[in-house]
Amino acid sequence: MIRIRIHNAGQQEEHYHDGSPLELGRGPQRQLPRLRVADQHTSRDQLRIEAVGENCLRVTALSDKADVKLRSGERLRDGEARELPLPVELSFGRTQVKISLVTSPDGDSFASVVPPFSSISRPARSPQSLGASPSPLLLADWFETLISVQRAAAGSDQFYAETVKGIVDLIGLDRGLVIMQTGSGWRVIAEYVRRGEKTGDFSRRIAACVARQQCTLFQQIPDDQDYSLLDVEAVVAAPVFGRTGDFVGLLYGARQRGRQAPGVIHPLEAQLVQVLAAAVSTGLARMDQEVKAAAIRARFEQFCSAEVAAALELDPQLLEGRLTEISVMFADVRRFSRIAERLGPEQSYRLLADTMDCFAECVLNRGGVIVDYYGDGLCAMWNAPCEQPDHADRACLTALDLVAALPELSDRWRHKATEPLEIGIGVNSGEALVGNAGSRRRIKYGPRGHLVNVASRVEGATKQFGVRLIVTAATRARLNCPLSVRRLGRVRMAGMTGDVELFELQGEPAEANWHARADCYRQALALFESNQPEETLDAIDGSNIADSDGPLQFLRRYIERTKVAGGGRFEPVIVLDAK
């Protein structure tokens, strides 16, 4: 016997299995028994497991999308199988699975009970009538049936099949049906008959009576009843209720005429049918909650990691908005309009999708929330809704991840785009109101306020300074990880009255000659801010690296332009006239 534990954001389950071939996946059961995995990032047919010997497990990947990662870090691809000693730990999508051997104590001094049946298979047992005094074994079977029904996925074929099989096998009825009320009448959605019996009709009069009285009814049927009850000696029917308590259907059971035992339904049997019908009601309510939760989770997971989606699902009030400290990142593909003009609509769409997939993965890998996609860029944030004390580090490291991922992405498209892809990124940190930044009809979880506008302008400033990544002084002050920065100066950005101090950000190690260029710019900037424009130009022109450095070239152009404009009181501030 093996124990299988499945864990992901929407599922925490434990199953026991005899070690025979068993499949796991998001899709429906195929030829072999299957455990369904509630993870949209999982393949429909993920993997097959099978016990080999006494302490070994064979694991087989089932499809070309079934990327199974073992604890050792190795991966199994399509059709690849591996025999592993138990216990086994593996993962796929956003799901972890632990499989271990279940052992029992040695010795013959322990009393035993009938082994429990799993949700996959149940041993065949002879049907009995409960009567007035059911045996302990029969009661144990009954409670295990209730557990099996509750384990099954509500609304699925298995769920209803477990229910109708239970009232036949364990209560000793000859037929069991789940009947749902429709706008035009009734619909049988599951039926099970005892071996040797025939399927048949049900009494709509009794169904209507249960719907009207909304209570469990059972009775012995006289010989002169309507056609639907000609072969029936006794009937029991219990109501099934929906999530809001309204009647939606019934659980219906019957004993046929011609049996040697009297076709009487005892009160205890009727009571147990009612309990099983209540289990169906509970399952339907659970299904409704799970559908709503899955819809909310899927909506949240469009813009954030599974962990963040789980936090929002547990506390939807986070959407109402709260003032909190965050780091915001804007990233934009440079010259995309020109590239798109050459590629055409179809290829431009594919390039943009490929680029946004790459960007989104970098954001989610660092625990960020994707606030929105806009044209050829995106906005992301950290420290909401989940607390992340290192949010500035996460934002800056994500920005560097984007820069690092760009060459591979550019290489994939070099033959079609005909020019390398470039990126501009701006990061800002501080307090903002975070909540639903969209509308009631379309939720967009994210920040609002001046902080966001500044971050957007900082991303735009990368074009003018000729660098890929700029952060504000507020972000730099919160950094704990070792990153190289150079001060670009005090900047007044288009459409804003206040000044913001900006810094170019580099990873470690920095690009070749970057520190030399940074020292040259620092000296030139000091001259500029002390109102020595001619000396600033001399310092820039006197260096042999100015032509290879974006900020030095920008500062030269800026001084020459402002000299031509002339007049006015000097301010040691760089004024940008474009977003």
N, C-alpha and C positions, 0 to 999 in steps of 0.2 A: 504494500500500500504506500502511495506517495501523497504528500501534501503539496498543493499548488496555491501560492499566494500571489494575487494580482493587485497591483497598486498603481493608480494614476489619479489625476485631478478629480475625476468623476466616478471612481470605482475603487473600492477596497473590499476584496473578496478572498475567501479561503475555500478551497475545494479539496476533497479526498477522492482518489482514483486508484483503480487496481493496477495501473501500470500498462494496460493495453494501449494501442495507438489512440492518440487524442490530439485534436487540432485546436489551435488558437487563432482567432482572427476577428476582424470587424464584420465580415460578411456572414451570410446564413450558413447553416450546417450543410455539408456536402455528403459524401458517403460515410465518413467517420464521425463519431461523436465530437462535439465541439464546445469549447468555452468561448463565449462572445466577449470581446474586449471593447469597452466603451471609450475609444480613443480615436478621434478623427484623423490623427496622424499615423495610424496603424493601417497596414495593408488589409484588404478584405480576406485574403488567405495568407496568414503570417508565418506560422510554423507548425510542425508536427513533433510531438514528443512520444517516446516509447521506452519503457523500462527494458534494459538489457542486462541479464544476469541479476545478481542480488544487490549490487550497489553501483549501478551504472545507468546512464540515461542517454538515449540517442536523440539528438535534436536536429531537425531538418528544416531549412528555409524553404518556403513553398512558392515564392514568386520572385520575379526580377526586382520588385519593389520591397521585398521583405528583407530589409537591412537589420539583421539581428546582431547585437553587440554582446559579446561574452564578458564576464568579469575580468578576464585577462586583457581585454582591450581588442581581441581579435573579432573579426566580423564574418558572419555567414551570409553568402549571397544566394542567388537563385539555385535551388536544388542541392545546395551543399549540405552535407550531413556531418555531424561530429559526435563521437561517443565520449561522454564526460562523466567523471565520478561524481556521485551525489555527496553533498548538496550542490545544486546548480543555481547560479544567479545570472540573469541576462536581462537585456532591455531592448526595446524597439519603440519607435515613435516617441511618446512621452510616458511610456508604461514600463514599470519594473516588475519582473516575475522572479519569484524564489521557489525552487522545487526541492523538497527534502524527503528523506525516507522516514516513514512512520514505523517505529518499532514498538513491540509489546513486551512486558516483563516475562522472564522465564519462569517455569514452574507450572505445576498442575493444581495449585491450591486456590486459584482464582475462579469464582463463579463467572459464567458467561451469559450474555443475552444474545438475542438474534441480531446479527450485524445490521447497522443502519444502511438504507439504500441511498444512493447518490441521486443528484438531480438529473443524471444522464441515463441511468438504467435502474430499474426496480425489479427485484426477484418476483416471479409469479407465485401467488398464494391463492389458495382456494377461497372463493367468496363465502362469507358467513352472514347470518343474520345477527344483528347486535342483541336483539331481544331486550330484556329488562336488566340483565346482568352480564355485560360484556367482559371478556377475559382481559387480563393485563396485557397480553400479547396484542390483542385486537386494538386496545386503546393506544398502545405504543405505535402500532401501524397507523392509526388515525392521526395522531399528532405529527408523525413523520410526513404524512400526506399533506397536512397543513403547511409544514415547513417547506416541502417540495413545491407546493403551489406558490408560496410567497417568494421563493428563490427564482422561480421562472419569471421571464420578462413579461410584465403586464401587457395585455393587448396582443401578445404573440400567440401563434398556434400552440406552442408548448404550454403556455399558461392555461389556456382553456382545456387542452387535452389532459393535463394533469388533474384538472378539476373534475371533469366528467368521468375519468377513469377511477378517481377516488371514490365517488359515490356508488359506482358499480362494484368495484373489487372489495371495498372495505365495509360498506353498509349492506352489500348483498342484493342491491337492486339489479334489474335486468337491463335497464336502459338509463342513460344519463344524458341530458342535453343542457347546453347554455343557450338561452333564447333572448335576443335583444329586441326591444321595441323600436319600430321604425315609424316614419310618418304615415305609411300606408298599412301598417299591421305589425307582423312579427317576422323575425329572421333567425333561423337556427345557425349559430356560428361554430358549434362543436357538438359532436355526438359520439357516444361510445356505447356498445352493446355487449352483453355477456356472450361468451362463445356459444354458438348454436342458436342464438336468437336473431330475429330479423329486425332491421330498422323499420321505423314506422312513423306515424304522424303524432301530434300532440294535441291536447285539448285546448283550443283557443278560449273556450268558456272559462276553464280553470285559470289560464294565463290572465285573462281580463279580470277575473275575480281577485287574483293576487295583486294586480296593478291597482285595482280599486281600493282594496283593504290594506295593501302594503304590509302584509304579515305572512308568515309561513302557514300554508294549508296542507293537510294530509287527510286522506280518507280512503275507505274501501269502496270500490265502484260496483254498483248493482249491474245485473246482466242487461238491463234495458237502456243503457246509456247511448250517447250519440256514436256515430261511426268511428270517430277517432279513438274511442275507448272500448271498442268491441273486444279486443284481446287483452285488455288491461284489467288487473284485479285490484291494484292499489296505486295511488299516486301521491307524491309529495312535491311541493313547489315552494321555493323560498325566494323572496325578492332580492334583487341586486340594485344597489343605489350608486349614483354617480358622486362626483366630488362635492357637489353642493347639496347632497341629500335627496335629490330627486330620483324617482324610480326610473331605471333604464332597462331593466330586463329581469330575468328570473333563472334560477337553477332548478331543473325539472327532472324528477326521477320516477320510474314506474316499475312495478312487478307485474309480469305477464301471467295470464291464466294458464292452467295446465301443469303447474309445478306441483310436486308432491307435498311440499311444505305449504301451509296456509299463506296466502298473499296479504298478510297484515303488515302495516307499517306502524311500528311502535313510536310512542312520543319521543323516546331518546334518539331514535333514528332520525325523526323529523328535526329534532333539535340540532343534531350534528350536520344535517343538510343545511340548516340555517347558518351554522357557524362557518361552513365551507362557502356559502353564498356571501357571508360577511367578508371572508378572505378575498373573494372576487371583487367586492366593493372596495376594499382597501387597496387591492392591486390596481384597480382603475383610477383611484385617487392618486396613487403613487405614480402611475403612468402619466397622468395629467401634470403633476408637479415636475416629473422628470423631463417631459417634453418642453415645459416652460423654462425649466432650468437649463436644458440643453440649448434652447434658442437664445437665452440670455448669455450663456457661456460662449456659444458660437459667435454671437455679436461682439462680445468683449474680446475674444481671441483674434478678431480681425485686426486689432490694433495693439494688443499687449500679449505678454507671455501667459502660459497656462497658470502660473502662480498668481499673477496679477488678476487674471480673469476669475480665479477662485476667490480672491479677496473681494472683488466687486460683487460676485454672486452671493457671498456670505453677508455683505453689508451694502445693499443697493443705495443706502443713504449717502454713500460717498459721492454719488452723482449730484447731490444737491449743492455741492460746492463748499469749499473751506479754504481759508487763507493758510498757505503753507510754503515753506522754502523748497525750491526746486532748481534743477538745472535744465535748460532748454537748448536743443540743438536744431539748427536749420541746415540742410544739405541740398545742394543744387548742382545739376550737371551743366557744365559750361558749354556754350555754343551748340546746344541741342537743336535749336530751331534750324540752324544751318545744316546740321547733320541730317535732321529729319527731312529737309527739303530734297536732299540727294537720295535718301533711302526710300521715300514714298510711305504712304500710310501704313501698309501691312508690316513692313520691316521696322518702321519706326515704333509701332506698337509693341513688337516683339522685343526690340532693344530696350524700350522703357520698362517692359515687364521684367526682363532679365535683370536690369539695373535695380529696380525697386525690390525685387526678391533678394538680391545681394545686400542691399542697404538694410532691409527689414531684418534679415537674419543677424546682421551685425548688431542692430539695436536690441533685439530680443535676447541674444546671447549675453548681453551685459545687463539684463533685467530692465530694459527701458520700455516705455509705452509709446507706440506710434500714434501721435496725435492726429496726423492727417497726411495724405498725399496731395500734392498740388503740382500739376503740370509735370515737370521733369525733376521734382524734388520732394522732400518730405520734412516733417517736423516731428521731433521726438522729445520726451522728457523723462526725468528720473526723480525719485523720492515721493511719488504719488502714483497710486493710492497706498502702496507699501512703503514703509519707512526705509530709507537707504542713506545712512549717515555719510557714506562716501559717494554721494550722487555726482559731485563735480568730477571726481576721478573717473567714474563710470562714463559720464558724458564725453570727457576728453579722450578716454581710451577707445570709446566707440568711434569717435571722429577719426582717430588714428587707424582704427580697423578699416574704416571706409577707404582711407587713403591707401592702405596696404592692399586692399582687395581690388583696387581699380586697375592695376596693370594686367592681371589675369582676365578681368572682364573686358578690358580694352583689346587684349590680344585675341579674344574669341570673336570680336567684331571688326578686327583691323581690315579685313578684305572688303567688308561692306561699308563700314563707316568712313574708310579712307583717311582718317585722322585719329590720333589717340583721344580717348575720353579724358576730360579733366573735370575737377570738382571744386566747389567752394563751400566751406563749412564755417558757420558761426555758432558760438556757444556763449550763453549768458546765465548767470545764477542770481537768485534772490527770491523775494516773496511774491507770490501770485495767487489769485483766486482760481482754484482747480475744481472742476466739476464737469457737468454737461455743458460743453461749449457749443453744442449744436442746437437742436430744437427738440420739442417733445416727440415729433414724428421721426426724427433721425438723430440718434444719440451720437455725440462725438465727445468722448471723455478727454479733457485737456485743460490747459490754462488760458486765462484771459488777463489782459492788462499791459501796462507799459513794458514790463519785463520781456514779454513775447515780441513786442514791436522792436525793442532794442536788439534782441537776438536775430530777428529777420534782417535788420539793417546791418548788423555785423557780418552776416553771411554775404550781403551785397558789397560790403567794403573789401572783401577778398579780391574782387575783380580789379579795383582801383590800386590796391597795394601789390597786386601780382603775386599773391600767396594762396595756398590752399586752405589754411586753417587759422582762424583768429578767435581768441577768447577775450572776454572782458576782464577788467581788474577784479571784479567781484568773483568770477570763476577762478582766476589765478590764486586769489587769497584763500580759497577753500581746497586747493590741491594738496594732496599728501604724497602722491606717487612722484618719482623722480622724472620730470620731463623738462626739456629745454624750451625756454621762452625768450623772446626779445621784445622789448617795449617798442611799439610803433608810434606812441605819442598820444596826446589828448586830441580827441576827434569829436567834431560836432557833425552829426549825420543829418542827411536831408530830412526835412519835415520835423526836426526835433530842436528844442531850445537848449537843453542841457548838454554838457560835455561828457564823454565816456573815454576812459583810458583803455587802449587796446594793446594786445600782445599777440605776436605770432607764436604758434605752438609747434614744437617739433618733438618727435619721439626720441628714445635713446636706443642706439646712438643716432645723432642728428645726421643730416645729409652732408656729403663731402663739402668742405670749405664753408659750411654754414656759420660756424663760430667766427671765422675771419670776417665774413660779410656782416655778421651781427655786430661785431666790434666797430667796423667802419660806419655802420648806420648809427650806432649809439653816439659816436663822436659827432657825426653830421647833425643828428637830431639835437644834441646839446647846443651846438652853434645856432641852429634855427630857433630854438626856444629862448635863446638869449638875444634875439633880434640881430643876428649877424648873417643876413642872407648871402652876401658876397663870399664871406668866409665859408659858409655852408657849401656853396657851389664849388669853391676851390677844393674843399676837402673831398667832395664826391668825385670831381673830375681828376683829382690827383691820385685816386686809387685805381688800381688795375682790375678791380672786380666789380665796379659799378654796373657795367653792361650785362652782367650775369645775375644781378640781384633786383628783384621786383621792387621792394621798398625803396632802395636807393634811387632807382629810375623814377619812381613816383614822386619822391621828395624833390628831385631836380625839376621835374615838370611842374610841380606845384609852385615852387619858388619862382620859376620863370613866368608862370601865368599870373601869379599875384603881383609880381613886379610890374608887369604890363598894365594890370588893372590899376595899380598905384593908389596912393592916398589912404586915408583912414588910420585909426589908431591900431597899433600893432598888438596882436594877441598871440601867445604861443600855442595856438590851437589850429589844427588842420580841419578845414571846413570842406565837407564832401557835398557836392551839389547833385549827386545822383544816388538812387537807392541801390 
